[in-house]
Amino acid sequence: MVRIYTLTLAPSLDSATITPQIYPEGKLRCSA
C-alpha cells in the first residue's frame, strides 16, 4: 500500500487515503 498525504495552507478539510499502487496515468482506485 502507498500512503498519500496532502498538505494545504488554506483553511480546508484535509484527508489521507491509501491506494495499492500509484500509476503515472489514469485514475487511482482507493478506499477513503
C-alpha positions in Angstrom: 0.0 0.0 0.0 1.1 3.5 -0.8 0.1 6.3 1.6 -0.8 9.6 0.1 -0.7 12.7 2.3 -1.9 16.2 1.3 -0.8 19.5 2.9 -2.7 22.7 2.3 -2.0 26.2 3.6 -5.7 27.2 3.3 -8.3 26.5 5.9 -9.9 23.5 4.3 -10.6 19.9 5.1 -7.6 17.7 4.6 -7.8 13.9 4.2 -5.4 11.0 3.7 -6.0 7.8 1.7 -4.3 4.6 0.9 -4.0 3.0 -2.6 -2.3 -0.3 -3.6 -0.2 1.3 -6.3 0.4 4.7 -8.0 0.1 4.8 -11.8 1.6 7.5 -14.0 -1.7 7.8 -16.0 -5.3 7.1 -15.2 -7.5 7.4 -12.1 -6.5 5.9 -8.7 -8.8 3.4 -7.1 -8.7 3.9 -3.4 -10.8 3.5 -0.3 -11.3 6.5 1.9 
